[in-house]
Every structure is written in structure tokens, then in C-alpha cells.
Amino acid sequence: MTGSATREPWQWEEAEWRRRVGRVRAGRRLAPAEWPDGKGFAVAISFDSDHETNELRDGGHSISRLSWGEYGARVGVPRILDLLARRSVTASFFVPAVAALLHPEEQRRVVAEGHEIGLHGWIHERNSALPAAAERELMLRSADAIEAVCGVRAAGIRTPSWDFGPGTLATIRDMGLAYDSSLMADEDCYELLLDGEPSGVAELPVEWIRDDAPYFLMDRFGSARPHLAPRDVFDIFRRELDAACEAGGLFQLTLHPHIIAARSRIWILDEILAHAAARGAWFATHRDVVAHARASARHVEEGEEKA
């Protein structure tokens, strides 16, 4: 491995690429044989309440982009919470600490209405590009800030931009967090391995297919204009949900208040919730899905041992 940092990947020795691949891997699958209340599958809806941090994290000064983030807090989250209440659905909100400090009453309302608050970095920093010590300090500071604002300690984390640095999982473990929701090695929950050993942290996986941002974000000064019709995006989400239902598994969805809450797009969320309810979904926060998946997996193991 000596000098691997200066070598091209095709020049690496086997030990080097195995080390990189093996740092964080999927371990035991945590796929329940059944879901609570006799439901056939689970639905975990989440919102990344980035707000103004999408501009702040790069040191930006764009008043326009800051106002777009403000829309997420001023219009988006209230509209979403009203819809969730009307549909009697609980969800998970992953919030950068700076966004929580800018909008503390929003976070208190989220918690008061029975939803989960999870960690999402300090200022939506590019955590995998940070020195390990700086990343760790920001994660610890974020957890303290969220608890100070909301009065509850977060049980889970979604890293900014869904990435890990070499030390991310070790810090998550050391913080005592129950789960992460940033990685993509499965469609069911699974254990995370750190250097081949169980970390004690569960993963509730995400996927860009089940995220609103790839379908709607645009680059003002580039050529990217991926504004799909709401019905087309709903069709993708619905197909993912129907497949999870047929498998008796988990449908996880990631949305952003400043994107999905537009008048023409909130329809997508409303229709997905209605469709899931019609198909007999168990709606739960990410925290509760992970808790059930872990408990069910332990029960299955004990049953196998007794048999």
C-alpha cells in the first residue's frame, strides 16, 4: 500500500483496493418477516430540510438561492406538515444544525406533531472532503445543537449529500446513533460493517431514484434543466412503492421542502400517501422502521437457534 496515494488505481496492489472496498460494507440484512399491525409492507417518508444551507455551505452570497431555501421553511414545511396531518402519516425530517438554528420553531412543531428529527450535518458541508477530525467535531456539534433546539436527542443521521469519509461510520458508532440513512447497498435495512466487523449501526438505505432532487433541480448557469412533469415523477415513485409492496419490504422516499412543496408538486406526495394507504402500508419514521427491523431480526435468529 506504500505510495498508493500517488499511484493510479490500475497500479494499486490488491491489498489497497480491498482495503478501500472493505472499509464500510453491508452486513446482515434486517428484513422483517412481518410488519406491525398486520401490514404488508412499510413506508418511510423523509424530508431533508436543507433550507438556506444549500447556498451557505459553499460560502455563497446569492440572495435568490437563499430565498429559495427560505421558501422551504416559510411555505414548504408548513404545507408538508398539514398534508401529513391530514393523511395521519408520521415522517422523518433530517435537518442541518444551521437550518435548525435559523428556524427553531419549525423543528419544535415537527417534534410536537409526532415526527422524527434526524441529523444532517452542520451546514450541509461536504463531509467526505473534510479532515476526519473536522468532520467528527461538526457531527458532535450538530447533535448538541439539534437537541438544544428540539429537546430530543437524534437517533439517526443522514450525511450531507449522502456520502461517508473514512472516519464517518466510526464517529456515528461512537455517538451512539442507532442508524444511518445515506448509503445504497440494499433495499431493506441492513447492518453496517466497519473494517469487516459489525459496527452496531443499522442502515436504512436511500436511492437517487427515490429522491425528488434529480428530477427537478436545475443549474441556473449550465445546461441542466431536468424539470420533469409531476405525473412522470409520481409514476417512478409509484412503481418503486408497488414493487416494495409485492416483496413485503420497505419503500423509502427522500423529499426536500423547497422542491416538493411547490403547488404543482405537492400532489406527488399526496398521491403517493393515498396509494400507499390503499395498498395497506405501515407508515413509520425511519427510527421506528429500524427499531422494528432490528427486533424482528433478533426474533428470527432466536427462533432459528431454538429450532
N, C-alpha and C positions, 0 to 999 in steps of 0.2 A: 504493500500500500504506500510505500515511500514515494513521495513525489507525485501522487495520484492527482493532486490539485492542479498540477501543471501539465498533465497528460490529457490527450483526447480520450473520450470514452472508449473508442475502439482499441486504445492502448492499455486499458485497465487490466490488471490481473483479476482472476476470478474472485479472489477474496474481496476485492473492492466493490464489484457490482453486487455481490451477495450481501455485503455489509449495508450498502445503500438500500437495497430492496428489503432487507430484513429488519431495519430499524423499527418501523411500525407496520404491523401486519394484522390481518383479520384472524382471530382465533375462533373459539367455539361459537356457532350460530345460536342466537337466542330467539328462536321462532316458536311461540306458544302453540300448543295443540288446540287450544280453545281460547276465546276471548271472554271478558266479563259479560254478565247478563245474557249469556247465550247468543251473543252477537257473532256474526260470521266472519267479520274482518275488522281491522282497526283503521281509523283515520286520524292522523296527527297533522293539524294545520299550524303553520308557524309564520311569523312576521318578523322580518329584520328591520327594526325601526332605526334606520341609519340617520335619517333627517339631515341636519347640516354637516355631519361628519364626512359625507362623501366629498365635499369640497375642502373642508378643513384639513383632512388627513394629508393632502398633498401641498399644504400651505397656500391654497388658492384664495383668491380675493373676489371671485365672481359673485356679484350681488344676485345675479339671475339664478345661479345654481344654489346659492344659499336660500333664496326664496322658494325654490323647488323643494328643498329639504324642509323648509318651514311649512309648506303645504302638507307634507306628510304628517306633521304634528297638529297643525291647525285644522285640517279638513280630514286627512286620511284616517288617522287612528280613531277619532270620534265616529266617523262613518262606519268603520270596521267594527268597533265595539257595539254599536247599535245593531248591526246586522247579526253579529254573533249572539247577542242577547235575544233577538227575535227568533233565531234558529235554535236557541238553547245549546250552543256549542262552546266548549272551552278550548282555548288555544294557547300557544307559547309565543312570547314576544322576546326576541333577542335584541338587546339594546346596548350600544356603545355607552360607556360611562359618561362621556361628554354630552351625548344626547339626553341621557337621563338627568344630568345636572342642568341642562338647558330647559328641560320640560319635566320637572319633578311631579307636578300634579297629574300629568298623563300616566306616569308609571304607577302612582298611587291608585288611580282609577282602574288601571289594568289589574292590579292585585286585588283591589276591593271587589271586582266583578268576577273573581274566581279564576283568573288566568295566571299563567306562569311567566315569570321574568327570568330570562337567562342572560349569561354574559356574552358580549360581542365585541370584546376589545375595549381599549381606552378611547381612541379617537378614530376607530376603523383603520388603524395602522396596518401597513403591510407586514404582518408579524413574522412571516417566514424570511424576510430580508433583514430583520433586526439581529443584533448580537443577542445571544441567548440570555445574558443577564438583563438586558433591557427589556426583552420580551417578558421574562419572568416578573420583573418589577411592575410592568404595566398590567399584567394579568392579576397580580395580587392587589394592586391599587384599584383596579376595576371592580373586583369583588367587594372590596370595602365600600367603594362609592355607591354601588348599587344597593347594598344592604342599608347604608345610611339614608338613602332616598326612599326606599320601599319598605324598610323594616323587616325584610326577609332575606335570608342567605340563599343565593342562587344554587341550584342543584346541578346545573348543566351549562355548557358553553357551546357556542358556535363561533369558530375563529373568523376574524375578518377575511373576506374573500376566500373562505374555505380552504385554508392551507395550514400545514404544520412546518415548523422548523425542526431541527434535530432535537431540541430540548422541550418542545411543546407538550408532548404526552407526559413526560416526567413531571412537568410543572402541574398539569391537570391532575395527575395522580397525587402529588404532594399536597395539593389544595383540598383534597378530599371530595372532588366533584364526582358525581355519580355517572355522568355521561358526557360525551361529546356528540355534536351533530354537524360534522364538517366533511366527512370522508365518504367514499363511494364504493366500498368493496363488496357490497351485498344489497339486497332489497329488504331483508329482515335485519333486526338488531343483531349485533354480534359483539363478542369480547375483543378488546384491543390488546395485542401483544406488543411488548416493548423489548426489543432485542431477544425475541423468542420466548419471553416469559409473560404470563398473564399480568396485566397492569392493574386489574381491579376496576378499570374504566370500561363502560359499555359504549358502543357506537350506535346511534340512531341515524342511519345513512341518509344523505341527500343525493340529489341528481340534478344536473342542469336542465334536463327535460322537464322536471317538476319544479321549475322556478320561473317566475314571470319576467325577470330581467332580460334573459336572452331574446325574448320575443318583442320587447318594447323599448329597450334602451337605445338611444341614438347618440352618435358623435356629432356635435354641432359643427365641427370644423373638418370632419372627414366625410367619407362616403357611406358610412354605415347608417342605414335608415330602416331598421328591422321592425317597423310598426305593423304587426300582423293584425288581422281582424279579430275582435274578441271571440267570435264564434270558432275561428280556427284554433285559437289557444285553448278554449274550452274543450274542443274535440280531443286535443292531445291529452289534457288532464283527465278527461273522462275515460279515455282508453286505458290510461295508466290505472285509474281507480277501478275500472271494471276487471282488469287483469288481476289486481290485488284481491278483489272480492272473490273471483273464481279460485284463486290459490288459497283463500282463507288467510291472507297475510296482512301486510301493512301498506297503507297508502300514506306517504308523507309529502307535504306540499310546502314550498317556501315562497312567500309573497313579500312585497315591500309596500308600505303605506303610500309612499309618494308615487308609486306606479299603479298599483291595482285599484286604488280608491277613486280614480277618475270616474266620472259619471257613466261613461260608456264601458268601463272595465269592471266595476264592482259587480256587475251582472254575472261575470265569470264565477266569482266566489259564491254568490247566492245560488247559482245553478249547481255548482259542484256540491254545496252543502245539501241542497234538496235532493240531488241524485244519490248522494251517499246515504242519506237518511232513508230514502225509498228502498235502497238495497240492504238495509239492515246493518249499518255501520255502528261500531263503538267509537264515539268521539272522545278523545282524551288528549291531555297535554303530553308533550314529549317526556316529561318527568314521569308521568303515570304509565305511559306505554313501556318505558324502560323498566320501571319497578315491576310491572306485571310480567314482562318478558323474562326478567331475572328470576322471579319467584316461580314461574311456570317451568323454566329450565331446571331449577333445583328440584322441583317436584318430579319432573320426568326422570332425572338422574337417580333420585332416591327410589322411585318405582322400579327402575331397571336393576338397581342393586339388590332390591328385595326379591325380584324375580329370579 
